[in-house]
Amino acid sequence: MTDQSIDQIMRLAPVIPVIVIDRVEDAVPMAEALVAGGLPVLEVTLRTPAALDALTAMKAVKGAVVGAGTVLNPAMLNSAIHAGAEFIVSPGLTGNLGKAAVDSGIPFLPGTANAGDIMRGMDLGLDRFKFFPAATSGGIPALKALAGPFGQARFCPTGGITPATAPEWLALDAVLCVGGSWVVPSGPLDPVKIEALAREAAGLATRA
């Protein structure tokens, strides 16, 4: 696990790549391309059989901070921690998962979509959240409205965000970074293209 807090991790780069990986052998070159492009924080979603092994492999890449996404329950949390995850991202927040994550001490970014979700997280001592699915949960107007009563909360909007819309999200005071799958396109691995997309994404902060 990392010594960094979830807040520190969220501030490392403007975009966290949301990675769905099918082949373990793609893990290292993919991570190397992303880190070289300026995106060190990597969220490997636990949606494929290769995900946990890929996560472990990516940790060998210098400069990479590798976490597990799509963590749904305490069993998946434990598997991710065992695989070496340095942070945990979930699409939503339940009492069971939230308590297990907090008790483990691992940096945790739970998914929220409304005020009730955020209040549940705050009851657990959390104030850093994923806003998901961002584009279909009311978009920027919804997050602006939620940020009002929860002034200490900061967010990583994820879901439906594109290179064109990311700067608008990043311009919000309540947003520390965004999650995006566009940096790692589906299909055969193309490290050169991934590094180029990562460089563009890393530069979004200066234009936000």
C-alpha positions in Angstrom: 0.0 0.0 0.0 1.0 3.6 -0.5 1.8 6.1 2.2 -0.1 8.7 0.2 -3.7 9.7 1.1 -6.5 9.6 -1.4 -6.3 13.4 -1.6 -2.6 13.3 -2.5 -3.3 10.6 -5.1 -6.1 12.6 -6.7 -3.8 15.6 -7.0 -1.0 13.8 -8.9 -2.6 14.3 -12.3 -5.8 15.8 -13.8 -6.9 12.5 -15.3 -7.0 9.0 -13.8 -7.2 6.4 -16.6 -10.0 3.9 -16.1 -8.5 0.7 -17.4 -10.3 -2.4 -18.6 -7.5 -4.9 -19.4 -8.0 -8.3 -21.0 -4.3 -9.5 -21.4 -1.8 -9.5 -18.5 1.0 -9.1 -21.0 -0.3 -5.7 -22.0 -0.1 -4.4 -18.4 3.5 -3.3 -18.2 3.7 -1.6 -21.6 0.4 0.1 -21.0 1.4 1.4 -17.6 4.8 2.6 -19.0 3.1 4.5 -21.8 0.6 6.2 -19.3 3.3 7.2 -16.8 5.6 8.4 -19.6 2.7 10.6 -20.8 2.3 12.2 -17.4 -0.5 10.1 -15.9 0.9 8.1 -13.0 -2.3 7.2 -11.2 -3.8 4.1 -12.8 -7.2 2.6 -12.0 -7.4 -1.1 -13.1 -11.1 -2.0 -13.0 -11.9 -5.5 -11.7 -14.1 -6.3 -14.7 -11.9 -9.0 -16.4 -10.2 -12.2 -15.3 -6.8 -10.6 -16.0 -7.4 -7.5 -13.8 -5.7 -8.6 -10.6 -2.6 -10.0 -12.2 -2.4 -6.9 -14.5 -2.6 -4.7 -11.4 0.3 -6.6 -9.7 2.4 -6.4 -12.9 1.8 -2.6 -13.3 3.1 -2.0 -9.8 6.6 -2.8 -11.2 6.5 0.2 -13.4 8.5 3.1 -11.9 6.4 6.1 -11.0 3.0 4.2 -11.3 0.5 4.4 -8.5 -1.8 1.5 -9.2 -5.3 1.0 -7.7 -8.3 -1.2 -8.2 -11.6 0.0 -9.5 -15.1 -1.5 -9.7 -14.6 -2.9 -6.2 -18.1 -3.9 -5.1 -17.8 -5.7 -1.8 -15.3 -6.6 1.0 -14.2 -9.8 -0.7 -13.2 -7.9 -3.8 -11.5 -5.3 -1.6 -9.4 -8.0 0.1 -8.5 -9.5 -3.3 -7.4 -6.1 -4.6 -5.3 -5.4 -1.5 -3.7 -8.8 -1.7 -2.8 -8.1 -5.4 -1.0 -4.9 -4.2 -3.6 -2.2 -4.9 -2.5 1.2 -3.6 -6.0 2.7 -3.6 -9.5 1.5 -4.1 -12.3 2.9 -6.2 -15.9 1.7 -6.1 -18.9 2.7 -8.3 -21.1 3.2 -5.2 -21.0 3.1 -1.4 -22.5 0.5 0.9 -22.0 0.2 4.6 -20.2 -3.1 4.4 -17.7 -2.0 1.8 -17.2 1.4 3.3 -16.5 0.0 6.8 -14.2 -2.7 5.4 -12.2 -0.1 3.3 -11.9 2.3 6.2 -10.8 -0.4 8.6 -8.2 -1.6 6.1 -6.5 1.8 6.0 -6.2 1.8 2.2 -6.9 5.1 0.4 -10.6 4.8 -0.7 -12.5 6.7 -3.3 -16.2 5.6 -3.1 -18.7 6.3 -5.8 -21.5 8.8 -5.0 -24.3 10.2 -7.1 -26.4 12.2 -4.6 -26.5 13.9 -1.2 -27.4 10.7 0.6 -24.3 8.9 -0.8 -22.0 11.7 0.3 -23.6 11.8 3.8 -23.1 8.1 4.1 -19.4 8.6 3.2 -19.0 11.4 5.7 -20.4 9.3 8.4 -17.5 7.0 7.8 -15.0 9.9 8.0 -14.6 10.2 4.2 -14.6 13.5 2.2 -13.1 12.5 -1.1 -15.5 10.9 -3.6 -16.0 9.7 -7.1 -19.0 11.3 -8.8 -20.5 8.5 -10.9 -21.9 8.2 -13.5 -21.1 11.9 -13.9 -22.6 12.7 -17.3 -25.9 10.9 -16.6 -26.2 11.9 -12.9 -27.0 15.6 -13.8 -23.5 16.5 -15.1 -21.8 19.7 -14.0 -25.0 21.5 -12.7 -25.6 18.5 -10.4 -22.1 18.4 -9.0 -22.1 22.2 -8.5 -25.4 21.9 -6.5 -24.0 19.0 -4.4 -20.8 20.8 -3.7 -22.7 23.6 -2.0 -23.8 21.9 1.2 -20.7 19.7 1.3 -18.0 22.4 1.1 -15.2 20.1 2.4 -15.9 17.4 -0.1 -13.8 17.0 -3.3 -14.6 14.8 -6.3 -13.3 12.8 -9.2 -16.1 12.8 -11.7 -16.1 9.7 -13.9 -18.5 8.3 -16.5 -19.2 9.9 -19.9 -16.3 12.5 -19.6 -14.4 13.2 -22.8 -11.3 15.3 -23.7 -13.7 18.0 -24.8 -15.7 18.2 -21.6 -12.9 17.4 -19.1 -11.6 21.0 -18.8 -15.1 22.2 -17.8 -15.2 19.6 -15.0 -11.6 20.4 -13.9 -12.4 24.1 -13.7 -14.8 23.4 -10.7 -13.3 24.1 -7.3 -14.8 20.9 -6.0 -13.0 18.7 -8.6 -9.5 17.5 -8.1 -9.3 15.2 -11.1 -11.5 13.3 -13.5 -11.6 9.6 -14.5 -11.6 8.7 -18.2 -11.4 5.6 -20.3 -10.6 7.5 -23.5 -6.9 7.5 -22.7 -6.7 3.7 -23.1 -8.8 2.9 -26.2 -10.2 -0.6 -26.7 -8.6 -2.9 -29.2 -5.0 -4.0 -29.8 -2.5 -2.3 -27.5 -0.8 0.8 -29.0 1.6 2.2 -26.5 2.6 5.1 -28.8 -1.0 6.2 -29.1 -1.6 5.7 -25.4 1.4 7.9 -24.5 0.2 10.6 -26.9 -3.3 10.5 -25.4 -1.9 10.6 -21.9 0.2 13.7 -22.7 -2.9 15.5 -24.0 -4.8 14.5 -20.9 -2.0 15.5 -18.6 -2.1 18.9 -20.2 -5.8 19.5 -19.5 -5.0 20.9 -16.1 -3.2 23.9 -17.6 -6.2 24.7 -19.8 -8.9 24.2 -17.1 
